[in-house]
Amino acid sequence: MKAFVLKENGGPENLILTNVSVPDIKPDEVLIKVKAISINPVDAFVRQNKQGMLKMLRLQQEQDSYILGWDISGIVVKAGKDATDLEGKDVFGMINFPGQGRAYAEFVAAPVAQLALKPENISYEEAAGATLAALTAWQALVTLARVQRGEKIIIHAAAGGVGHYAVQIAKHLGAYVIGTGSASNKDFVMTLGADNFIDREAEKFEEKVKDADVILDSVNYREHLARSVAAIKKGGRLISIKSYFDDELHARAKEKNLYYDRMLVTSNGDDMKQLAALIEKGILKSHISASFPFTDLPKAHLQIESGKTRGKIVVVV
């Protein structure tokens, strides 16, 4: 089968399309003929950064080559003895994250416990998009923050991969949603269901909002997280998916009696099934801003590195 292999960290040109063996499957796994792959910022980070790669792939020792990627949709073409009910079915999921998902390939071996059936009303591309990013939004808002009806929530980078799913999920939960981002994304974020929008370049969100119940912060610098601490009410919940809480921010958060967490999304088939149900009902939708053929997968990395992606980037296999 064809797969993109990384032998040395660096630029997108280090992703080399080559022939590798089709993976074997365990009794609780299925072999999926991949139809679409989703590309995330973490993909580019792992490709560039050796320590990040070793950490995110959960490696005990270095290998001589790696197949990156975690987000897929496709058709089950072979099933282990404990997974025969999925044979021939369309599925989607985030595979072995953190760990080795080996998604940049024509075939992927995946644990059944990490998959959901693809809703018939969406494409393979839309399904692949609704994996890592959608799971991050779900686990942040539902599992950790436990957003309740009527609460006020700020979702930073609301037009991005995680953000655009988070806006939709928060509205489904009955929250009053404030999205932040660049002015050019205001109309898009409002069409997702946001109640208000703050232009990050023209306004300081912490001056406009000081009583948020929940904040989802996906911006990767410490001072932005400090501003989120300032914008949240006492006893609120603050979830960061990029920046870490240093000693000073720990102290500020504790002073306000916040529940706070720097989360890392994890593969979870039960959560995938919840997302699939929302997608099937039309409550949750993927916005695909760009789609690349499999041979142009490195170009998808260049796009995700721009930091200006609205919604999701996918690769069609």
BELQUI-V917797 format. One record per residue. N is the residue number from 1. BURIAL is 1 if it has 9 or more other C-alpha atoms within 8 Angstrom, else 0. Layout:
N/BURIAL
N/BURIAL
This chain:
1/1
2/1
3/1
4/1
5/1
6/1
7/1
8/0
9/1
10/1
11/0
12/1
13/0
14/1
15/1
16/1
17/1
18/0
19/0
20/0
21/0
22/0
23/0
24/0
25/1
26/0
27/1
28/1
29/1
30/1
31/1
32/1
33/1
34/1
35/1
36/1
37/1
38/1
39/1
40/1
41/0
42/0
43/1
44/1
45/1
46/1
47/1
48/1
49/1
50/1
51/0
52/1
53/1
54/1
55/0
56/1
57/1
58/1
59/1
60/0
61/0
62/0
63/0
64/0
65/0
66/1
67/1
68/1
69/1
70/1
71/1
72/1
73/1
74/1
75/1
76/1
77/1
78/1
79/1
80/1
81/0
82/0
83/1
84/0
85/0
86/1
87/1
88/0
89/0
90/1
91/1
92/1
93/1
94/1
95/1
96/1
97/1
98/1
99/1
100/1
101/1
102/1
103/1
104/1
105/1
106/1
107/1
108/1
109/1
110/1
111/1
112/1
113/0
114/1
115/1
116/1
117/1
118/1
119/1
120/0
121/0
122/1
123/0
124/1
125/1
126/1
127/1
128/1
129/1
130/1
131/1
132/1
133/1
134/1
135/1
136/1
137/1
138/1
139/1
140/1
141/1
142/1
143/0
144/0
145/1
146/0
147/1
148/0
149/0
150/0
151/1
152/1
153/1
154/1
155/1
156/1
157/1
158/1
159/1
160/1
161/1
162/1
163/1
164/1
165/1
166/1
167/1
168/1
169/1
170/1
171/1
172/0
173/1
174/1
175/1
176/1
177/1
178/1
179/1
180/1
181/1
182/1
183/0
184/0
185/1
186/1
187/0
188/0
189/1
190/1
191/0
192/1
193/1
194/1
195/0
196/0
197/1
198/1
199/1
200/1
201/0
202/0
203/0
204/1
205/1
206/1
207/0
208/0
209/1
210/1
211/1
212/1
213/1
214/1
215/1
216/1
217/1
218/1
219/1
220/0
221/0
222/1
223/0
224/1
225/1
226/1
227/1
228/1
229/1
230/0
231/1
232/1
233/1
234/0
235/1
236/1
237/1
238/1
239/1
240/1
241/1
242/1
243/1
244/0
245/1
246/0
247/0
248/0
249/1
250/1
251/0
252/1
253/1
254/0
255/0
256/1
257/1
258/1
259/1
260/1
261/0
262/1
263/0
264/0
265/1
266/0
267/1
268/1
269/1
270/1
271/1
272/1
273/1
274/0
275/1
276/1
277/1
278/1
279/1
280/1
281/0
282/0
283/1
284/1
285/0
286/1
287/1
288/1
289/1
290/0
291/1
292/1
293/1
294/0
295/0
296/1
297/1
298/1
299/1
300/1
301/1
302/1
303/1
304/1
305/0
306/0
307/0
308/0
309/1
310/1
311/1
312/1
313/1
314/1
315/1
316/1
317/1
